[in-house]
Amino acid sequence: MFYVQRDAQGQLIRVEATAYAEATETLPANHLEIQTWYANEAVEVSLKQLKQSDLDMIRVLDDLIQVLTSKGVIRVTDLPAAAQAKLMDRTQARVALGGLSRLINDDETGLI
């Protein structure tokens, strides 16, 4: 049994497994609205995880490009103009924040 609260249009705005003061009714776990609520919540969690993963991968790619260019494996000019501009913006921002130092936290054990 789940305790729910609805908005003025009758849409669920809060679902809890335990009673709370604002709950206006209860619904069984197999109720379509409860299943939909938790399915949407699972999708939202997955999207947040992907977004964080994207941010982490951007940093990995940025670091990789920096290493490859510093070793002379590639040149920034080998990349499309739009990529060059974005990398330049990121490089300037990183320099302003202290460069490439401390890329790995002290509690991390590997590069990737």
N, C-alpha and C positions, 0 to 999 in steps of 0.2 A: 504494500500500500504506500502510495506517495501523497504527500501534502502539496497542494498547488495553490498558486495565486494567479489571478487573471487580471488583465487590464480592462478598460471600459468597453473594448470591442470583443471581449471574451477570449482573447489570445493568452496563452500561458506566458507569464513573465518570470515565474520562479517555481522550481520544483525541488523538493527536499524529501529525503527518506525519513526524517524526523519532524515532528510537529513544530510549528513556529506560529507566532502571534498573528501574522498577516495571512495565513493560509485560509482559504475560503471553502475548500473542498478537498476530498481525497479521491484518488483514482488508483485502480489496480495496476500492477506492473505491466500487464499485458495490454493495457489500453493503448490505442493507436497514438493518442497525443503524447503519452509518456514515451513510447518507443521512438516517435519522431523527435521529441525533445532531446533524448540522449543520442540519437543518430546525428542530429545537427551539432550537438556538443562535441561528439567524436570527430566530426569533420572539421570543426573549428580548431580543435587541439592539433589535428594533423596539419592543417594549414599553418598554424603558428610554428610547428616544428619545421616544416618546409621553409618558412620564411627565415627562421634562425639558421637553418642549414645553408640557405642561399647566402646569408651574410657571412657565415664562416667560410664558405667556398670562395666568395669574392676576396676575402683576405688571403686565402691560400693562393689563389691565382695571382693576386697582386704581388705577393711575396715571391712566387715562382718567376714571374716576369722580371722582377727586380734582380733576382739571382742570375737568371739567364742573360740579362743585358749586362750585368756587372762582369760576368765571365766571358762576354763577347760571343756567346752562342747565337744570340739574336740582337738586332738593333731595334730601337723603338720605331725607327723609320720603316722597318719591315711591316709594321702593322698599319691598318687603315687609319685615315686621318681622324675619324671619330674616336677610335680606340686610343690614339696618341693623345688627343685632347683630354680624354677622361683620365688616362694614366698621369698626365702632367698635373692635372688638378689634384689627384690623389697624392702624388709625390710631393707637391707643394704643401698639402695639408699635413702629411706625415713629417716632413722636415720641420714644419712649425711645431709639431708635437714631440719632436725628439728623434726623428728618423726611424731606422730599422732596429734600434736597440730594444732588447727585451721582447723579442717576438714570441718566445716561449716562456710561459709562466714557470716559476721555480718548481711548482709541484707537477709539471708535465715532464714526461720521460722521453719523448721522441719528437721528431720534427713534425710528423703527421699522424 
